[in-house]
Amino acid sequence: MKVVHLITSLKMGGAETALFNMLKQFENKHEHIVIYFHKGPILEKIKILGIKTYQVQYNLLTIFRLFFLIKKIKPNLIHSALWSANILGRITSKLTKISLICDYHGPITDQGYFRNLVEISTINIPKQFIAVAKSVEKDFHKFISTKKSAITLRNKMVLIQNGIDLNEINDHIIKQLGFKKENLGFDKDDFIIGSVGRHEEIKSYQVLIMAFKIFLDNIKTSKAKLCLIGYGSKTVELKSLTKKLSLENQILFTGQRNDAFNFYPTFDCFALSSKSEGLSIALLEAMAFGLPLISTHNSSEHDLIIDGKNGFLVKPNNPQKLAETLLKFYLNPNLKSSMKKANLEIANSTFNIKLAAKRLETLYQKLK
């Protein structure tokens, strides 16, 4: 069986990382090929796996080039991820009569009016939809609720939550035994809040920075740091805010890193401040390292976090509440050990990527 994975980019994003993580897990009974529009660091990682890759330039001729490439490859199935790939994948599926699976990594309702108009007009084409998080699945059901074909579309949706390679992380933890905060330029008694992600509007890192300022004003010590791993269109703006708040010595911008695993063991907690989020790969990684978690979320139901047990949930765009939650970890060190145990148990029982890969391969076999 030949499966084409069509994705908008291979940059360091959640969907891109999820694709790479999944490709590592697949058994050799299927041939996997990756087609992408925009290059990024994930491309070289996929090539190392020995998987064929093709770039289709993203312009007015994209759909024609994609059509002829798919006709040449002759896959049994197309599996797409991210909006542009999902839409162009649908057109290609319609033209070639090849079955299509579309992934959703975030809420559809956050895509904007134009994208949603195109989304709803092509939504009957895919054979299957995959939501990587319960909140994404719930949003999908809400989005299609007014369509006459809502029941049919609902039956096409399956939940396959993102997973993490626990063996890889455990191997890294063993290698990192004895690794200290000082190895990365921190002081040994620093309280370090970590975050990993793209510096884009939807991630709302300005909220986390403002919360960190409030947090510092409450603890009245310089022995706390915020470490932001990532890069994006908002990086310059975020650095400007950091300077405005006189936090240059307290906030570390690492830029884009391929060695984020080296940082996780130095963090005392992990925080996200997104407006909305699917099932964050970075949050999964932090969980697998046993870190206590803080994430903004619009409801009390979250795929990873049971509020108060292995982390805390905070409503988006509320720096004050986020700061108060950071204080809970700072003032109560016992929370770190209790939440570490809970997170390791949840990661092992629910989010092992090997289980997700088996479910996906079963789905491929069903739809070929």
TAVEN-V677824 format. One record per residue. N is the residue number from 1. RES is the residue in one letter. SS is DSSP state (hx for helix, st for strand, lp for the rest). PSI is psi as a letter, one per 40 degrees, with the letter a starting at -180 (999 if undefined). Layout:
N	RES	SS	PSI
N	RES	SS	PSI
This chain:
1	M	lp	h
2	K	st	h
3	V	st	h
4	V	st	h
5	H	st	h
6	L	st	h
7	I	st	i
8	T	st	d
9	S	st	i
10	L	lp	f
11	K	lp	a
12	M	lp	g
13	G	lp	i
14	G	hx	d
15	A	hx	d
16	E	hx	d
17	T	hx	d
18	A	hx	d
19	L	hx	d
20	F	hx	d
21	N	hx	d
22	M	hx	d
23	L	hx	d
24	K	hx	d
25	Q	hx	d
26	F	lp	i
27	E	lp	i
28	N	lp	e
29	K	lp	e
30	H	lp	i
31	E	st	h
32	H	st	h
33	I	st	i
34	V	st	h
35	I	st	h
36	Y	st	i
37	F	st	d
38	H	st	h
39	K	lp	i
40	G	lp	i
41	P	lp	d
42	I	hx	d
43	L	hx	d
44	E	hx	d
45	K	hx	d
46	I	hx	d
47	K	hx	d
48	I	hx	d
49	L	lp	e
50	G	lp	e
51	I	lp	h
52	K	st	h
53	T	st	i
54	Y	st	h
55	Q	st	h
56	V	lp	h
57	Q	lp	h
58	Y	lp	g
59	N	lp	a
60	L	lp	e
61	L	lp	e
62	T	hx	d
63	I	hx	d
64	F	hx	d
65	R	hx	d
66	L	hx	d
67	F	hx	d
68	F	hx	d
69	L	hx	d
70	I	hx	d
71	K	hx	d
72	K	hx	d
73	I	hx	d
74	K	lp	f
75	P	lp	i
76	N	lp	d
77	L	st	i
78	I	st	h
79	H	st	h
80	S	st	i
81	A	st	i
82	L	lp	i
83	W	hx	d
84	S	hx	d
85	A	hx	d
86	N	hx	d
87	I	hx	d
88	L	hx	d
89	G	hx	d
90	R	hx	d
91	I	hx	d
92	T	hx	d
93	S	hx	d
94	K	hx	d
95	L	hx	d
96	T	hx	e
97	K	lp	f
98	I	lp	h
99	S	st	i
100	L	st	h
101	I	st	h
102	C	st	h
103	D	st	i
104	Y	st	h
105	H	lp	e
106	G	lp	i
107	P	lp	h
108	I	hx	d
109	T	hx	e
110	D	hx	e
111	Q	lp	e
112	G	lp	i
113	Y	hx	d
114	F	hx	d
115	R	hx	d
116	N	hx	d
117	L	hx	d
118	V	hx	d
119	E	hx	d
120	I	hx	d
121	S	hx	e
122	T	hx	e
123	I	lp	e
124	N	lp	e
125	I	lp	d
126	P	lp	i
127	K	lp	d
128	Q	st	i
129	F	st	i
130	I	st	h
131	A	st	h
132	V	lp	e
133	A	lp	i
134	K	hx	d
135	S	hx	d
136	V	hx	d
137	E	hx	d
138	K	hx	d
139	D	hx	d
140	F	hx	d
141	H	hx	d
142	K	hx	d
143	F	hx	d
144	I	hx	e
145	S	lp	d
146	T	lp	e
147	K	lp	i
148	K	lp	d
149	S	lp	f
150	A	hx	d
151	I	hx	d
152	T	hx	d
153	L	hx	d
154	R	hx	d
155	N	hx	e
156	K	hx	e
157	M	st	h
158	V	st	i
159	L	st	h
160	I	lp	g
161	Q	lp	i
162	N	lp	i
163	G	lp	i
164	I	st	i
165	D	lp	g
166	L	hx	d
167	N	hx	d
168	E	hx	d
169	I	hx	d
170	N	hx	d
171	D	hx	d
172	H	hx	d
173	I	hx	d
174	I	hx	d
175	K	hx	d
176	Q	lp	e
177	L	lp	h
178	G	lp	e
179	F	lp	h
180	K	lp	i
181	K	hx	d
182	E	hx	d
183	N	hx	d
184	L	hx	e
185	G	lp	e
186	F	lp	i
187	D	lp	i
188	K	lp	d
189	D	lp	e
190	D	lp	i
191	F	st	h
192	I	st	h
193	I	st	h
194	G	st	i
195	S	st	i
196	V	st	h
197	G	lp	i
198	R	lp	i
199	H	lp	g
200	E	lp	i
201	E	hx	d
202	I	hx	d
203	K	hx	e
204	S	lp	f
205	Y	hx	e
206	Q	hx	d
207	V	hx	d
208	L	hx	d
209	I	hx	d
210	M	hx	d
211	A	hx	d
212	F	hx	d
213	K	hx	d
214	I	hx	d
215	F	hx	d
216	L	hx	d
217	D	hx	d
218	N	hx	d
219	I	hx	e
220	K	lp	f
221	T	lp	i
222	S	lp	e
223	K	lp	f
224	A	st	i
225	K	st	i
226	L	st	h
227	C	st	h
228	L	st	h
229	I	st	h
230	G	st	i
231	Y	lp	i
232	G	lp	a
233	S	lp	e
234	K	lp	e
235	T	hx	d
236	V	hx	d
237	E	hx	d
238	L	hx	d
239	K	hx	d
240	S	hx	d
241	L	hx	d
242	T	hx	d
243	K	hx	d
244	K	hx	d
245	L	lp	e
246	S	lp	f
247	L	lp	e
248	E	lp	d
249	N	lp	e
250	Q	lp	e
251	I	st	h
252	L	st	h
253	F	st	h
254	T	st	e
255	G	st	a
256	Q	lp	h
257	R	lp	i
258	N	lp	e
259	D	lp	f
260	A	lp	d
261	F	hx	d
262	N	hx	d
263	F	hx	d
264	Y	hx	d
265	P	lp	e
266	T	lp	e
267	F	lp	i
268	D	lp	d
269	C	st	i
270	F	st	h
271	A	st	i
272	L	st	i
273	S	lp	f
274	S	lp	i
275	K	lp	d
276	S	lp	i
277	E	lp	i
278	G	lp	b
279	L	lp	g
280	S	lp	h
281	I	hx	d
282	A	hx	d
283	L	hx	d
284	L	hx	d
285	E	hx	d
286	A	hx	d
287	M	hx	d
288	A	hx	d
289	F	lp	e
290	G	lp	e
291	L	lp	i
292	P	lp	i
293	L	st	i
294	I	st	h
295	S	st	i
296	T	st	i
297	H	lp	i
298	N	lp	e
299	S	lp	i
300	S	lp	e
301	E	lp	h
302	H	lp	i
303	D	lp	d
304	L	lp	d
305	I	lp	h
306	I	lp	h
307	D	st	h
308	G	lp	e
309	K	lp	d
310	N	lp	e
311	G	st	a
312	F	st	i
313	L	st	h
314	V	st	i
315	K	lp	i
316	P	lp	i
317	N	lp	f
318	N	lp	g
319	P	hx	d
320	Q	hx	d
321	K	hx	d
322	L	hx	d
323	A	hx	d
324	E	hx	d
325	T	hx	d
326	L	hx	d
327	L	hx	d
328	K	hx	d
329	F	hx	d
330	Y	hx	d
331	L	hx	e
332	N	lp	g
333	P	lp	d
334	N	hx	d
335	L	hx	d
336	K	hx	d
337	S	hx	d
338	S	hx	d
339	M	hx	d
340	K	hx	d
341	K	hx	d
342	A	hx	d
343	N	hx	d
344	L	hx	d
345	E	hx	d
346	I	hx	d
347	A	hx	d
348	N	hx	d
349	S	hx	d
350	T	hx	d
351	F	lp	f
352	N	st	h
353	I	hx	d
354	K	hx	d
355	L	hx	d
356	A	hx	d
357	A	hx	d
358	K	hx	d
359	R	hx	d
360	L	hx	d
361	E	hx	d
362	T	hx	d
363	L	hx	d
364	Y	hx	d
365	Q	hx	d
366	K	hx	d
367	L	hx	e
368	K	lp	999
